[in-house]
Amino acid sequence: MRISNRTYRFLALSHFLALSLAIASCSDSNGPESSDPPGPDDEPIAELSDFNSASNFTVLREPGPRLPVEEPAKQFTDADFAQGLPSPIIQVPEGLDTAVNQPPFFANLDNFDIVAGELLEVVYLPQNPEGALPGMFPEKLPQGASFDDNFNGSKTFRWQPLQMDVGISRFTVTALDPANPLYRTSQPILIRVTLPDDPSTIPNIPPMLGEFRAHTVRVNDPVVVELKGSKR
């Protein structure tokens, strides 16, 4: 049987419409429904900086030892200087018999008067009643000072105070017992610095950078260096 072109087009269109209706029917019965588009109520809520979910808690102080607090440096007066050499501070470790092992000490020390711009040199030679040579170290050097080894058991403290050092300061050296380094004697001295009659005689020291310790870093590590200048 021969089918005309018009009939063929009609049958093809009918088949296409029937297939479309079948697909739509399956989609309506089995497919998920489309959700509504987001509105203003669906926007995320920003978290405030003071937000915290903790509740019903108690704050307690750390029961361990407190951090050390550095006390301000004592201001010495002419009356302190006139009293003479300060008394030594002796540290005796637990269980040590001081009748058998006496503490090390420094001899021939005194307070010093110096004019700003002059060089002060003090030789430290610690003594030990038992005969062995004690060790020693300075507690803190003034800016610009040195504590040089003389390679004979003694060391020399050298310092040239300037304008900013005018006043009375304290310098302490500690001697260590050779048999027990925890057995030690700290001997302070007072140094009184006054201005000369002619202040122009005080050397004009160029400004310096503060102490900068050596550091080791890896390749590509960021490095931040803080430099601080000082003028004596």
Residue pairs with C-beta under 8 A, 6 or more apart in sequence:
3 11
74 170
76 167
76 168
76 169
76 170
76 190
77 168
78 168
78 192
80 168
80 190
81 111
81 168
81 190
81 192
84 110
84 111
85 109
85 110
85 111
85 189
85 190
86 170
86 187
86 188
86 189
86 190
88 105
88 106
88 185
88 186
88 187
88 188
89 185
89 186
89 187
89 188
90 103
90 184
90 185
90 186
91 182
91 183
91 184
91 185
91 186
92 98
92 103
92 183
93 180
93 182
93 183
96 180
96 183
101 130
101 177
101 179
101 180
101 183
102 129
102 130
103 177
103 183
103 184
103 185
104 126
104 127
104 128
104 134
104 175
104 176
104 177
104 183
104 184
104 185
105 126
105 127
105 175
105 185
105 187
106 124
106 125
106 126
106 127
106 173
106 175
106 185
106 187
107 125
107 127
108 125
109 122
109 124
109 187
109 189
110 189
111 189
111 190
111 191
111 192
112 120
112 122
112 189
112 190
112 191
112 192
113 192
113 194
114 120
114 161
114 191
114 192
114 193
114 194
115 193
115 194
115 195
115 196
116 161
116 162
116 163
116 165
116 166
116 193
116 194
116 195
116 196
116 199
116 202
117 160
117 161
117 162
117 196
117 201
117 202
117 203
118 160
118 161
119 158
119 159
119 160
120 157
120 158
120 159
120 160
120 161
120 191
121 156
121 157
121 158
122 156
122 157
122 189
123 150
123 154
123 155
123 156
123 157
124 136
124 154
124 155
124 156
124 157
124 173
125 153
125 154
126 133
126 134
126 135
126 136
126 153
126 175
127 134
128 134
128 177
128 178
130 178
130 179
132 178
132 179
133 153
133 178
134 175
134 176
134 177
134 178
135 175
135 176
135 178
135 181
136 155
136 173
136 174
136 175
136 176
137 147
137 173
137 174
137 176
138 147
138 157
138 171
138 172
138 173
138 174
139 172
139 173
139 174
139 186
140 171
140 172
141 147
141 159
142 159
142 161
142 165
142 169
142 171
143 230
143 232
144 159
144 160
144 162
144 205
144 232
145 157
145 158
145 159
146 157
146 158
146 159
147 155
147 156
147 157
147 158
147 173
148 155
148 156
148 158
149 155
150 156
157 171
157 173
159 171
159 191
160 203
161 191
161 193
162 202
162 203
162 205
162 232
163 195
163 199
163 202
163 232
164 232
165 193
165 232
166 193
166 194
166 195
167 192
167 193
168 190
168 191
168 192
168 193
169 190
169 191
169 193
170 188
170 189
170 190
170 191
171 188
171 189
171 191
172 186
172 187
172 188
172 189
173 186
173 187
174 184
174 185
174 186
174 187
175 184
175 185
175 186
175 187
176 183
176 184
177 183
177 184
196 202
205 231
205 232
207 229
207 230
207 231
208 229
208 230
208 231
208 232
209 227
209 228
209 229
209 230
210 227
210 228
210 229
210 230
212 225
212 227
215 223
217 223
